[in-house]
Structures are given as C-alpha cells and as structure tokens.
Amino acid sequence: MGIRLAEFVVERLRGRGDEVELVDAKAINLPMLDRMYKEYPKGQAPRRSSSSRARSATPTDSCSSRRV
C-alpha cells in the first residue's frame, strides 16, 4: 500500500498546483533505511537531528492543518 498511497498524495498535490517529486529513499541510499532504531544496540543508534527533534516537539505544524 505504501507506493499507492505515495502516488495518490503526489497526484493530489499536483492537482492543486504544487510542484512535487516522489523520491525513492532506497534508490538514493538514504541511511534511514539501513536499520530500524530499535535494531541498534543500546547507545549506538544515530542521534536525531535538531530539526527532527524540533518537529517532534511541536504538536502541529503549518502543513498538518491543510487538507490533501
């Protein structure tokens, strides 16, 4: 269901005039797909970036209220 949902969202965004590019994280070797956080030995998982910490600290962001 993942790719179907991604393509649906991309088409909806394009339909409203947004410029969208769907990126395959595995094809461009993003390290986020190497292992799940829980698979790292205790204390060896990569640190979260400051931007991801900031995002998780705020209950909503400017995009969350827009309908897709």
mmCIF file as Biopython writes it, N, C-alpha, C and O atoms, coordinates in Angstrom:
data_model
#
loop_
_atom_site.group_PDB
_atom_site.id
_atom_site.type_symbol
_atom_site.label_atom_id
_atom_site.label_alt_id
_atom_site.label_comp_id
_atom_site.label_asym_id
_atom_site.label_entity_id
_atom_site.label_seq_id
_atom_site.pdbx_PDB_ins_code
_atom_site.Cartn_x
_atom_site.Cartn_y
_atom_site.Cartn_z
_atom_site.occupancy
_atom_site.B_iso_or_equiv
_atom_site.auth_seq_id
_atom_site.auth_asym_id
_atom_site.pdbx_PDB_model_num
ATOM 1   N N  . MET A ? 1  ? 0.815  -1.194 0.000  1.0 0.0 1  A 1 
ATOM 2   C CA . MET A ? 1  ? 0.000  0.000  0.000  1.0 0.0 1  A 1 
ATOM 3   C C  . MET A ? 1  ? 0.861  1.261  0.000  1.0 0.0 1  A 1 
ATOM 4   O O  . MET A ? 1  ? 0.364  2.318  -0.388 1.0 0.0 1  A 1 
ATOM 5   N N  . GLY A ? 2  ? 2.111  1.201  0.411  1.0 0.0 2  A 1 
ATOM 6   C CA . GLY A ? 2  ? 2.961  2.382  0.536  1.0 0.0 2  A 1 
ATOM 7   C C  . GLY A ? 2  ? 3.104  3.175  -0.743 1.0 0.0 2  A 1 
ATOM 8   O O  . GLY A ? 2  ? 2.881  4.386  -0.746 1.0 0.0 2  A 1 
ATOM 9   N N  . ILE A ? 3  ? 3.475  2.515  -1.838 1.0 0.0 3  A 1 
ATOM 10  C CA . ILE A ? 3  ? 3.683  3.241  -3.090 1.0 0.0 3  A 1 
ATOM 11  C C  . ILE A ? 3  ? 2.367  3.773  -3.641 1.0 0.0 3  A 1 
ATOM 12  O O  . ILE A ? 3  ? 2.334  4.858  -4.221 1.0 0.0 3  A 1 
ATOM 13  N N  . ARG A ? 4  ? 1.294  3.029  -3.469 1.0 0.0 4  A 1 
ATOM 14  C CA . ARG A ? 4  ? -0.008 3.513  -3.950 1.0 0.0 4  A 1 
ATOM 15  C C  . ARG A ? 4  ? -0.431 4.765  -3.202 1.0 0.0 4  A 1 
ATOM 16  O O  . ARG A ? 4  ? -0.946 5.710  -3.800 1.0 0.0 4  A 1 
ATOM 17  N N  . LEU A ? 5  ? -0.213 4.768  -1.899 1.0 0.0 5  A 1 
ATOM 18  C CA . LEU A ? 5  ? -0.548 5.945  -1.104 1.0 0.0 5  A 1 
ATOM 19  C C  . LEU A ? 5  ? 0.337  7.121  -1.499 1.0 0.0 5  A 1 
ATOM 20  O O  . LEU A ? 5  ? -0.152 8.242  -1.645 1.0 0.0 5  A 1 
ATOM 21  N N  . ALA A ? 6  ? 1.627  6.880  -1.673 1.0 0.0 6  A 1 
ATOM 22  C CA . ALA A ? 6  ? 2.548  7.945  -2.065 1.0 0.0 6  A 1 
ATOM 23  C C  . ALA A ? 6  ? 2.141  8.553  -3.403 1.0 0.0 6  A 1 
ATOM 24  O O  . ALA A ? 6  ? 2.123  9.775  -3.552 1.0 0.0 6  A 1 
ATOM 25  N N  . GLU A ? 7  ? 1.818  7.708  -4.367 1.0 0.0 7  A 1 
ATOM 26  C CA . GLU A ? 7  ? 1.404  8.208  -5.684 1.0 0.0 7  A 1 
ATOM 27  C C  . GLU A ? 7  ? 0.087  8.965  -5.607 1.0 0.0 7  A 1 
ATOM 28  O O  . GLU A ? 7  ? -0.095 9.961  -6.307 1.0 0.0 7  A 1 
ATOM 29  N N  . PHE A ? 8  ? -0.830 8.508  -4.770 1.0 0.0 8  A 1 
ATOM 30  C CA . PHE A ? 8  ? -2.095 9.217  -4.576 1.0 0.0 8  A 1 
ATOM 31  C C  . PHE A ? 8  ? -1.838 10.622 -4.031 1.0 0.0 8  A 1 
ATOM 32  O O  . PHE A ? 8  ? -2.394 11.601 -4.529 1.0 0.0 8  A 1 
ATOM 33  N N  . VAL A ? 9  ? -0.994 10.711 -3.010 1.0 0.0 9  A 1 
ATOM 34  C CA . VAL A ? 9  ? -0.695 12.010 -2.399 1.0 0.0 9  A 1 
ATOM 35  C C  . VAL A ? 9  ? -0.004 12.921 -3.407 1.0 0.0 9  A 1 
ATOM 36  O O  . VAL A ? 9  ? -0.332 14.105 -3.494 1.0 0.0 9  A 1 
ATOM 37  N N  . VAL A ? 10 ? 0.943  12.389 -4.167 1.0 0.0 10 A 1 
ATOM 38  C CA . VAL A ? 10 ? 1.640  13.181 -5.182 1.0 0.0 10 A 1 
ATOM 39  C C  . VAL A ? 10 ? 0.641  13.733 -6.196 1.0 0.0 10 A 1 
ATOM 40  O O  . VAL A ? 10 ? 0.685  14.918 -6.528 1.0 0.0 10 A 1 
ATOM 41  N N  . GLU A ? 11 ? -0.248 12.892 -6.682 1.0 0.0 11 A 1 
ATOM 42  C CA . GLU A ? 11 ? -1.228 13.352 -7.675 1.0 0.0 11 A 1 
ATOM 43  C C  . GLU A ? 11 ? -2.169 14.407 -7.097 1.0 0.0 11 A 1 
ATOM 44  O O  . GLU A ? 11 ? -2.522 15.366 -7.783 1.0 0.0 11 A 1 
ATOM 45  N N  . ARG A ? 12 ? -2.571 14.237 -5.853 1.0 0.0 12 A 1 
ATOM 46  C CA . ARG A ? 12 ? -3.441 15.244 -5.220 1.0 0.0 12 A 1 
ATOM 47  C C  . ARG A ? 12 ? -2.716 16.578 -5.076 1.0 0.0 12 A 1 
ATOM 48  O O  . ARG A ? 12 ? -3.296 17.634 -5.330 1.0 0.0 12 A 1 
ATOM 49  N N  . LEU A ? 13 ? -1.449 16.531 -4.670 1.0 0.0 13 A 1 
ATOM 50  C CA . LEU A ? 13 ? -0.677 17.763 -4.530 1.0 0.0 13 A 1 
ATOM 51  C C  . LEU A ? 13 ? -0.477 18.439 -5.882 1.0 0.0 13 A 1 
ATOM 52  O O  . LEU A ? 13 ? -0.604 19.659 -5.994 1.0 0.0 13 A 1 
ATOM 53  N N  . ARG A ? 14 ? -0.164 17.651 -6.907 1.0 0.0 14 A 1 
ATOM 54  C CA . ARG A ? 14 ? -0.014 18.218 -8.251 1.0 0.0 14 A 1 
ATOM 55  C C  . ARG A ? 14 ? -1.333 18.799 -8.738 1.0 0.0 14 A 1 
ATOM 56  O O  . ARG A ? 14 ? -1.355 19.831 -9.408 1.0 0.0 14 A 1 
ATOM 57  N N  . GLY A ? 15 ? -2.418 18.141 -8.404 1.0 0.0 15 A 1 
ATOM 58  C CA . GLY A ? 15 ? -3.740 18.604 -8.810 1.0 0.0 15 A 1 
ATOM 59  C C  . GLY A ? 15 ? -4.091 19.965 -8.252 1.0 0.0 15 A 1 
ATOM 60  O O  . GLY A ? 15 ? -4.883 20.701 -8.840 1.0 0.0 15 A 1 
ATOM 61  N N  . ARG A ? 16 ? -3.510 20.295 -7.129 1.0 0.0 16 A 1 
ATOM 62  C CA . ARG A ? 16 ? -3.789 21.625 -6.559 1.0 0.0 16 A 1 
ATOM 63  C C  . ARG A ? 16 ? -2.708 22.637 -6.900 1.0 0.0 16 A 1 
ATOM 64  O O  . ARG A ? 16 ? -2.699 23.752 -6.380 1.0 0.0 16 A 1 
ATOM 65  N N  . GLY A ? 17 ? -1.787 22.232 -7.789 1.0 0.0 17 A 1 
ATOM 66  C CA . GLY A ? 17 ? -0.799 23.170 -8.293 1.0 0.0 17 A 1 
ATOM 67  C C  . GLY A ? 17 ? 0.557  23.132 -7.622 1.0 0.0 17 A 1 
ATOM 68  O O  . GLY A ? 17 ? 1.417  23.949 -7.951 1.0 0.0 17 A 1 
ATOM 69  N N  . ASP A ? 18 ? 0.781  22.221 -6.697 1.0 0.0 18 A 1 
ATOM 70  C CA . ASP A ? 18 ? 2.087  22.127 -6.043 1.0 0.0 18 A 1 
ATOM 71  C C  . ASP A ? 18 ? 3.073  21.377 -6.927 1.0 0.0 18 A 1 
ATOM 72  O O  . ASP A ? 18 ? 2.692  20.474 -7.672 1.0 0.0 18 A 1 
ATOM 73  N N  . GLU A ? 19 ? 4.334  21.756 -6.838 1.0 0.0 19 A 1 
ATOM 74  C CA . GLU A ? 19 ? 5.392  21.050 -7.551 1.0 0.0 19 A 1 
ATOM 75  C C  . GLU A ? 19 ? 5.898  19.944 -6.633 1.0 0.0 19 A 1 
ATOM 76  O O  . GLU A ? 19 ? 6.376  20.216 -5.531 1.0 0.0 19 A 1 
ATOM 77  N N  . VAL A ? 20 ? 5.793  18.702 -7.083 1.0 0.0 20 A 1 
ATOM 78  C CA . VAL A ? 20 ? 6.089  17.551 -6.233 1.0 0.0 20 A 1 
ATOM 79  C C  . VAL A ? 20 ? 6.998  16.576 -6.959 1.0 0.0 20 A 1 
ATOM 80  O O  . VAL A ? 20 ? 6.856  16.350 -8.161 1.0 0.0 20 A 1 
ATOM 81  N N  . GLU A ? 21 ? 7.928  16.005 -6.219 1.0 0.0 21 A 1 
ATOM 82  C CA . GLU A ? 21 ? 8.781  14.948 -6.754 1.0 0.0 21 A 1 
ATOM 83  C C  . GLU A ? 21 ? 8.792  13.803 -5.747 1.0 0.0 21 A 1 
ATOM 84  O O  . GLU A ? 21 ? 9.093  14.007 -4.571 1.0 0.0 21 A 1 
ATOM 85  N N  . LEU A ? 22 ? 8.468  12.612 -6.204 1.0 0.0 22 A 1 
ATOM 86  C CA . LEU A ? 22 ? 8.493  11.430 -5.358 1.0 0.0 22 A 1 
ATOM 87  C C  . LEU A ? 22 ? 9.896  10.842 -5.428 1.0 0.0 22 A 1 
ATOM 88  O O  . LEU A ? 22 ? 10.395 10.545 -6.514 1.0 0.0 22 A 1 
ATOM 89  N N  . VAL A ? 23 ? 10.529 10.675 -4.273 1.0 0.0 23 A 1 
ATOM 90  C CA . VAL A ? 23 ? 11.898 10.192 -4.207 1.0 0.0 23 A 1 
ATOM 91  C C  . VAL A ? 23 ? 11.909 8.821  -3.548 1.0 0.0 23 A 1 
ATOM 92  O O  . VAL A ? 23 ? 11.276 8.614  -2.513 1.0 0.0 23 A 1 
ATOM 93  N N  . ASP A ? 24 ? 12.636 7.884  -4.155 1.0 0.0 24 A 1 
ATOM 94  C CA . ASP A ? 24 ? 12.815 6.552  -3.580 1.0 0.0 24 A 1 
ATOM 95  C C  . ASP A ? 24 ? 14.034 6.602  -2.669 1.0 0.0 24 A 1 
ATOM 96  O O  . ASP A ? 24 ? 15.166 6.685  -3.147 1.0 0.0 24 A 1 
ATOM 97  N N  . ALA A ? 25 ? 13.809 6.552  -1.364 1.0 0.0 25 A 1 
ATOM 98  C CA . ALA A ? 25 ? 14.892 6.676  -0.390 1.0 0.0 25 A 1 
ATOM 99  C C  . ALA A ? 25 ? 15.932 5.574  -0.559 1.0 0.0 25 A 1 
ATOM 100 O O  . ALA A ? 25 ? 17.123 5.815  -0.358 1.0 0.0 25 A 1 
ATOM 101 N N  . LYS A ? 26 ? 15.508 4.389  -0.918 1.0 0.0 26 A 1 
ATOM 102 C CA . LYS A ? 26 ? 16.460 3.286  -1.098 1.0 0.0 26 A 1 
ATOM 103 C C  . LYS A ? 26 ? 17.318 3.500  -2.346 1.0 0.0 26 A 1 
ATOM 104 O O  . LYS A ? 26 ? 18.508 3.186  -2.338 1.0 0.0 26 A 1 
ATOM 105 N N  . ALA A ? 27 ? 16.733 4.022  -3.400 1.0 0.0 27 A 1 
ATOM 106 C CA . ALA A ? 27 ? 17.468 4.246  -4.646 1.0 0.0 27 A 1 
ATOM 107 C C  . ALA A ? 27 ? 18.572 5.285  -4.492 1.0 0.0 27 A 1 
ATOM 108 O O  . ALA A ? 27 ? 19.585 5.222  -5.188 1.0 0.0 27 A 1 
ATOM 109 N N  . ILE A ? 28 ? 18.382 6.239  -3.587 1.0 0.0 28 A 1 
ATOM 110 C CA . ILE A ? 28 ? 19.421 7.266  -3.385 1.0 0.0 28 A 1 
ATOM 111 C C  . ILE A ? 28 ? 20.222 7.005  -2.112 1.0 0.0 28 A 1 
ATOM 112 O O  . ILE A ? 28 ? 20.930 7.884  -1.621 1.0 0.0 28 A 1 
ATOM 113 N N  . ASN A ? 29 ? 20.104 5.794  -1.586 1.0 0.0 29 A 1 
ATOM 114 C CA . ASN A ? 29 ? 20.905 5.329  -0.446 1.0 0.0 29 A 1 
ATOM 115 C C  . ASN A ? 29 ? 20.798 6.196  0.806  1.0 0.0 29 A 1 
ATOM 116 O O  . ASN A ? 29 ? 21.811 6.528  1.422  1.0 0.0 29 A 1 
ATOM 117 N N  . LEU A ? 30 ? 19.599 6.555  1.175  1.0 0.0 30 A 1 
ATOM 118 C CA . LEU A ? 30 ? 19.427 7.260  2.438  1.0 0.0 30 A 1 
ATOM 119 C C  . LEU A ? 30 ? 19.668 6.283  3.587  1.0 0.0 30 A 1 
ATOM 120 O O  . LEU A ? 30 ? 19.076 5.204  3.604  1.0 0.0 30 A 1 
ATOM 121 N N  . PRO A ? 31 ? 20.512 6.632  4.533  1.0 0.0 31 A 1 
ATOM 122 C CA . PRO A ? 31 ? 20.854 5.697  5.605  1.0 0.0 31 A 1 
ATOM 123 C C  . PRO A ? 31 ? 19.681 5.375  6.531  1.0 0.0 31 A 1 
ATOM 124 O O  . PRO A ? 31 ? 19.756 4.436  7.325  1.0 0.0 31 A 1 
ATOM 125 N N  . MET A ? 32 ? 18.621 6.133  6.435  1.0 0.0 32 A 1 
ATOM 126 C CA . MET A ? 32 ? 17.474 5.873  7.304  1.0 0.0 32 A 1 
ATOM 127 C C  . MET A ? 32 ? 16.856 4.504  7.060  1.0 0.0 32 A 1 
ATOM 128 O O  . MET A ? 32 ? 16.087 4.020  7.891  1.0 0.0 32 A 1 
ATOM 129 N N  . LEU A ? 33 ? 17.176 3.872  5.938  1.0 0.0 33 A 1 
ATOM 130 C CA . LEU A ? 33 ? 16.609 2.568  5.637  1.0 0.0 33 A 1 
ATOM 131 C C  . LEU A ? 33 ? 17.545 1.416  5.996  1.0 0.0 33 A 1 
ATOM 132 O O  . LEU A ? 33 ? 17.205 0.252  5.782  1.0 0.0 33 A 1 
ATOM 133 N N  . ASP A ? 34 ? 18.724 1.730  6.542  1.0 0.0 34 A 1 
ATOM 134 C CA . ASP A ? 34 ? 19.670 0.675  6.904  1.0 0.0 34 A 1 
ATOM 135 C C  . ASP A ? 34 ? 19.126 -0.220 8.011  1.0 0.0 34 A 1 
ATOM 136 O O  . ASP A ? 34 ? 19.111 -1.444 7.883  1.0 0.0 34 A 1 
ATOM 137 N N  . ARG A ? 35 ? 18.685 0.395  9.083  1.0 0.0 35 A 1 
ATOM 138 C CA . ARG A ? 35 ? 18.156 -0.351 10.227 1.0 0.0 35 A 1 
ATOM 139 C C  . ARG A ? 35 ? 17.080 0.465  10.920 1.0 0.0 35 A 1 
ATOM 140 O O  . ARG A ? 35 ? 17.073 1.694  10.863 1.0 0.0 35 A 1 
ATOM 141 N N  . MET A ? 36 ? 16.179 -0.239 11.572 1.0 0.0 36 A 1 
ATOM 142 C CA . MET A ? 36 ? 15.215 0.453  12.416 1.0 0.0 36 A 1 
ATOM 143 C C  . MET A ? 36 ? 15.928 0.877  13.696 1.0 0.0 36 A 1 
ATOM 144 O O  . MET A ? 36 ? 16.887 0.233  14.119 1.0 0.0 36 A 1 
ATOM 145 N N  . TYR A ? 37 ? 15.470 1.935  14.297 1.0 0.0 37 A 1 
ATOM 146 C CA . TYR A ? 37 ? 16.075 2.452  15.524 1.0 0.0 37 A 1 
ATOM 147 C C  . TYR A ? 37 ? 16.201 1.357  16.576 1.0 0.0 37 A 1 
ATOM 148 O O  . TYR A ? 37 ? 17.219 1.254  17.261 1.0 0.0 37 A 1 
ATOM 149 N N  . LYS A ? 38 ? 15.162 0.543  16.698 1.0 0.0 38 A 1 
ATOM 150 C CA . LYS A ? 38 ? 15.167 -0.492 17.740 1.0 0.0 38 A 1 
ATOM 151 C C  . LYS A ? 38 ? 16.162 -1.620 17.462 1.0 0.0 38 A 1 
ATOM 152 O O  . LYS A ? 38 ? 16.450 -2.416 18.357 1.0 0.0 38 A 1 
ATOM 153 N N  . GLU A ? 39 ? 16.692 -1.703 16.241 1.0 0.0 39 A 1 
ATOM 154 C CA . GLU A ? 39 ? 17.651 -2.751 15.902 1.0 0.0 39 A 1 
ATOM 155 C C  . GLU A ? 39 ? 19.087 -2.410 16.300 1.0 0.0 39 A 1 
ATOM 156 O O  . GLU A ? 39 ? 19.950 -3.287 16.294 1.0 0.0 39 A 1 
ATOM 157 N N  . TYR A ? 40 ? 19.351 -1.154 16.643 1.0 0.0 40 A 1 
ATOM 158 C CA . TYR A ? 40 ? 20.692 -0.772 17.070 1.0 0.0 40 A 1 
ATOM 159 C C  . TYR A ? 40 ? 20.931 -1.233 18.503 1.0 0.0 40 A 1 
ATOM 160 O O  . TYR A ? 40 ? 20.006 -1.216 19.315 1.0 0.0 40 A 1 
ATOM 161 N N  . PRO A ? 41 ? 22.154 -1.644 18.826 1.0 0.0 41 A 1 
ATOM 162 C CA . PRO A ? 41 ? 22.478 -1.954 20.222 1.0 0.0 41 A 1 
ATOM 163 C C  . PRO A ? 41 ? 22.289 -0.703 21.078 1.0 0.0 41 A 1 
ATOM 164 O O  . PRO A ? 41 ? 22.462 0.414  20.591 1.0 0.0 41 A 1 
ATOM 165 N N  . LYS A ? 42 ? 21.943 -0.881 22.324 1.0 0.0 42 A 1 
ATOM 166 C CA . LYS A ? 42 ? 21.694 0.250  23.220 1.0 0.0 42 A 1 
ATOM 167 C C  . LYS A ? 42 ? 22.880 1.209  23.213 1.0 0.0 42 A 1 
ATOM 168 O O  . LYS A ? 42 ? 24.026 0.807  23.414 1.0 0.0 42 A 1 
ATOM 169 N N  . GLY A ? 43 ? 22.585 2.477  22.978 1.0 0.0 43 A 1 
ATOM 170 C CA . GLY A ? 43 ? 23.598 3.518  22.969 1.0 0.0 43 A 1 
ATOM 171 C C  . GLY A ? 43 ? 24.334 3.689  21.645 1.0 0.0 43 A 1 
ATOM 172 O O  . GLY A ? 43 ? 25.225 4.534  21.556 1.0 0.0 43 A 1 
ATOM 173 N N  . GLN A ? 44 ? 23.993 2.918  20.614 1.0 0.0 44 A 1 
ATOM 174 C CA . GLN A ? 44 ? 24.709 3.018  19.345 1.0 0.0 44 A 1 
ATOM 175 C C  . GLN A ? 44 ? 23.855 3.541  18.188 1.0 0.0 44 A 1 
ATOM 176 O O  . GLN A ? 44 ? 24.349 3.664  17.067 1.0 0.0 44 A 1 
ATOM 177 N N  . ALA A ? 45 ? 22.619 3.842  18.436 1.0 0.0 45 A 1 
ATOM 178 C CA . ALA A ? 45 ? 21.753 4.369  17.378 1.0 0.0 45 A 1 
ATOM 179 C C  . ALA A ? 45 ? 22.204 5.782  17.009 1.0 0.0 45 A 1 
ATOM 180 O O  . ALA A ? 45 ? 22.707 6.508  17.867 1.0 0.0 45 A 1 
ATOM 181 N N  . PRO A ? 46 ? 22.034 6.181  15.755 1.0 0.0 46 A 1 
ATOM 182 C CA . PRO A ? 46 ? 22.395 7.553  15.365 1.0 0.0 46 A 1 
ATOM 183 C C  . PRO A ? 46 ? 21.576 8.559  16.154 1.0 0.0 46 A 1 
ATOM 184 O O  . PRO A ? 46 ? 20.421 8.305  16.498 1.0 0.0 46 A 1 
ATOM 185 N N  . ARG A ? 47 ? 22.173 9.684  16.431 1.0 0.0 47 A 1 
ATOM 186 C CA . ARG A ? 47 ? 21.463 10.741 17.155 1.0 0.0 47 A 1 
ATOM 187 C C  . ARG A ? 47 ? 20.456 11.389 16.225 1.0 0.0 47 A 1 
ATOM 188 O O  . ARG A ? 47 ? 20.684 11.496 15.020 1.0 0.0 47 A 1 
ATOM 189 N N  . ARG A ? 48 ? 19.354 11.816 16.787 1.0 0.0 48 A 1 
ATOM 190 C CA . ARG A ? 48 ? 18.361 12.528 15.994 1.0 0.0 48 A 1 
ATOM 191 C C  . ARG A ? 48 ? 18.862 13.918 15.691 1.0 0.0 48 A 1 
ATOM 192 O O  . ARG A ? 48 ? 19.525 14.540 16.521 1.0 0.0 48 A 1 
ATOM 193 N N  . SER A ? 49 ? 18.549 14.412 14.502 1.0 0.0 49 A 1 
ATOM 194 C CA . SER A ? 49 ? 18.963 15.764 14.138 1.0 0.0 49 A 1 
ATOM 195 C C  . SER A ? 49 ? 18.147 16.782 14.919 1.0 0.0 49 A 1 
ATOM 196 O O  . SER A ? 49 ? 17.064 16.474 15.416 1.0 0.0 49 A 1 
ATOM 197 N N  . SER A ? 50 ? 18.670 17.988 15.022 1.0 0.0 50 A 1 
ATOM 198 C CA . SER A ? 50 ? 17.948 19.026 15.763 1.0 0.0 50 A 1 
ATOM 199 C C  . SER A ? 50 ? 16.642 19.373 15.079 1.0 0.0 50 A 1 
ATOM 200 O O  . SER A ? 50 ? 15.681 19.739 15.756 1.0 0.0 50 A 1 
ATOM 201 N N  . SER A ? 51 ? 16.571 19.272 13.743 1.0 0.0 51 A 1 
ATOM 202 C CA . SER A ? 51 ? 15.329 19.595 13.039 1.0 0.0 51 A 1 
ATOM 203 C C  . SER A ? 51 ? 14.253 18.556 13.319 1.0 0.0 51 A 1 
ATOM 204 O O  . SER A ? 51 ? 13.079 18.909 13.434 1.0 0.0 51 A 1 
ATOM 205 N N  . SER A ? 52 ? 14.625 17.279 13.433 1.0 0.0 52 A 1 
ATOM 206 C CA . SER A ? 52 ? 13.616 16.265 13.733 1.0 0.0 52 A 1 
ATOM 207 C C  . SER A ? 52 ? 13.156 16.375 15.177 1.0 0.0 52 A 1 
ATOM 208 O O  . SER A ? 52 ? 11.994 16.105 15.478 1.0 0.0 52 A 1 
ATOM 209 N N  . ARG A ? 53 ? 14.055 16.769 16.073 1.0 0.0 53 A 1 
ATOM 210 C CA . ARG A ? 53 ? 13.648 16.976 17.468 1.0 0.0 53 A 1 
ATOM 211 C C  . ARG A ? 53 ? 12.674 18.134 17.559 1.0 0.0 53 A 1 
ATOM 212 O O  . ARG A ? 53 ? 11.685 18.063 18.289 1.0 0.0 53 A 1 
ATOM 213 N N  . ALA A ? 54 ? 12.946 19.202 16.820 1.0 0.0 54 A 1 
ATOM 214 C CA . ALA A ? 54 ? 12.062 20.368 16.846 1.0 0.0 54 A 1 
ATOM 215 C C  . ALA A ? 54 ? 10.689 20.009 16.296 1.0 0.0 54 A 1 
ATOM 216 O O  . ALA A ? 54 ? 9.671  20.442 16.834 1.0 0.0 54 A 1 
ATOM 217 N N  . ARG A ? 55 ? 10.655 19.214 15.220 1.0 0.0 55 A 1 
ATOM 218 C CA . ARG A ? 55 ? 9.380  18.811 14.639 1.0 0.0 55 A 1 
ATOM 219 C C  . ARG A ? 55 ? 8.578  17.957 15.597 1.0 0.0 55 A 1 
ATOM 220 O O  . ARG A ? 55 ? 7.367  18.138 15.727 1.0 0.0 55 A 1 
ATOM 221 N N  . SER A ? 56 ? 9.242  17.026 16.271 1.0 0.0 56 A 1 
ATOM 222 C CA . SER A ? 56 ? 8.511  16.137 17.158 1.0 0.0 56 A 1 
ATOM 223 C C  . SER A ? 56 ? 8.058  16.854 18.426 1.0 0.0 56 A 1 
ATOM 224 O O  . SER A ? 56 ? 7.144  16.386 19.106 1.0 0.0 56 A 1 
ATOM 225 N N  . ALA A ? 57 ? 8.685  17.981 18.751 1.0 0.0 57 A 1 
ATOM 226 C CA . ALA A ? 57 ? 8.322  18.713 19.956 1.0 0.0 57 A 1 
ATOM 227 C C  . ALA A ? 57 ? 7.071  19.559 19.757 1.0 0.0 57 A 1 
ATOM 228 O O  . ALA A ? 57 ? 6.387  19.883 20.728 1.0 0.0 57 A 1 
ATOM 229 N N  . THR A ? 58 ? 6.762  19.920 18.519 1.0 0.0 58 A 1 
ATOM 230 C CA . THR A ? 58 ? 5.592  20.746 18.260 1.0 0.0 58 A 1 
ATOM 231 C C  . THR A ? 58 ? 4.408  19.863 17.897 1.0 0.0 58 A 1 
ATOM 232 O O  . THR A ? 58 ? 4.537  18.983 17.046 1.0 0.0 58 A 1 
ATOM 233 N N  . PRO A ? 59 ? 3.258  20.079 18.523 1.0 0.0 59 A 1 
ATOM 234 C CA . PRO A ? 59 ? 2.104  19.219 18.263 1.0 0.0 59 A 1 
ATOM 235 C C  . PRO A ? 59 ? 1.562  19.323 16.846 1.0 0.0 59 A 1 
ATOM 236 O O  . PRO A ? 59 ? 1.047  18.341 16.313 1.0 0.0 59 A 1 
ATOM 237 N N  . THR A ? 60 ? 1.667  20.490 16.226 1.0 0.0 60 A 1 
ATOM 238 C CA . THR A ? 60 ? 1.197  20.655 14.849 1.0 0.0 60 A 1 
ATOM 239 C C  . THR A ? 60 ? 2.176  21.541 14.109 1.0 0.0 60 A 1 
ATOM 240 O O  . THR A ? 60 ? 2.903  22.323 14.721 1.0 0.0 60 A 1 
ATOM 241 N N  . ASP A ? 61 ? 2.194  21.423 12.823 1.0 0.0 61 A 1 
ATOM 242 C CA . ASP A ? 61 ? 2.990  22.332 12.010 1.0 0.0 61 A 1 
ATOM 243 C C  . ASP A ? 61 ? 2.085  22.961 10.967 1.0 0.0 61 A 1 
ATOM 244 O O  . ASP A ? 61 ? 0.889  22.669 10.933 1.0 0.0 61 A 1 
ATOM 245 N N  . SER A ? 62 ? 2.619  23.801 10.134 1.0 0.0 62 A 1 
ATOM 246 C CA . SER A ? 62 ? 1.791  24.548 9.193  1.0 0.0 62 A 1 
ATOM 247 C C  . SER A ? 62 ? 1.142  23.651 8.156  1.0 0.0 62 A 1 
ATOM 248 O O  . SER A ? 62 ? 0.107  24.015 7.598  1.0 0.0 62 A 1 
ATOM 249 N N  . CYS A ? 63 ? 1.716  22.500 7.883  1.0 0.0 63 A 1 
ATOM 250 C CA . CYS A ? 63 ? 1.152  21.602 6.862  1.0 0.0 63 A 1 
ATOM 251 C C  . CYS A ? 63 ? 0.062  20.701 7.419  1.0 0.0 63 A 1 
ATOM 252 O O  . CYS A ? 63 ? -0.781 20.216 6.664  1.0 0.0 63 A 1 
ATOM 253 N N  . SER A ? 64 ? 0.063  20.471 8.716  1.0 0.0 64 A 1 
ATOM 254 C CA . SER A ? 64 ? -0.862 19.481 9.258  1.0 0.0 64 A 1 
ATOM 255 C C  . SER A ? 64 ? -2.315 19.920 9.176  1.0 0.0 64 A 1 
ATOM 256 O O  . SER A ? 64 ? -3.212 19.077 9.198  1.0 0.0 64 A 1 
ATOM 257 N N  . SER A ? 65 ? -2.566 21.211 9.082  1.0 0.0 65 A 1 
ATOM 258 C CA . SER A ? 65 ? -3.943 21.666 9.043  1.0 0.0 65 A 1 
ATOM 259 C C  . SER A ? 65 ? -4.504 21.739 7.618  1.0 0.0 65 A 1 
ATOM 260 O O  . SER A ? 65 ? -5.704 21.934 7.427  1.0 0.0 65 A 1 
ATOM 261 N N  . ARG A ? 66 ? -3.620 21.578 6.617  1.0 0.0 66 A 1 
ATOM 262 C CA . ARG A ? 66 ? -4.081 21.635 5.221  1.0 0.0 66 A 1 
ATOM 263 C C  . ARG A ? 66 ? -4.584 20.275 4.790  1.0 0.0 66 A 1 
ATOM 264 O O  . ARG A ? 66 ? -3.973 19.249 5.090  1.0 0.0 66 A 1 
ATOM 265 N N  . ARG A ? 67 ? -5.695 20.275 4.089  1.0 0.0 67 A 1 
ATOM 266 C CA . ARG A ? 67 ? -6.239 19.010 3.565  1.0 0.0 67 A 1 
ATOM 267 C C  . ARG A ? 67 ? -5.490 18.621 2.317  1.0 0.0 67 A 1 
ATOM 268 O O  . ARG A ? 67 ? -5.141 19.476 1.503  1.0 0.0 67 A 1 
ATOM 269 N N  . VAL A ? 68 ? -5.241 17.348 2.162  1.0 0.0 68 A 1 
ATOM 270 C CA . VAL A ? 68 ? -4.565 16.839 0.976  1.0 0.0 68 A 1 
ATOM 271 C C  . VAL A ? 68 ? -5.585 16.158 0.103  1.0 0.0 68 A 1 
ATOM 272 O O  . VAL A ? 68 ? -5.243 15.646 -0.963 1.0 0.0 68 A 1 
#
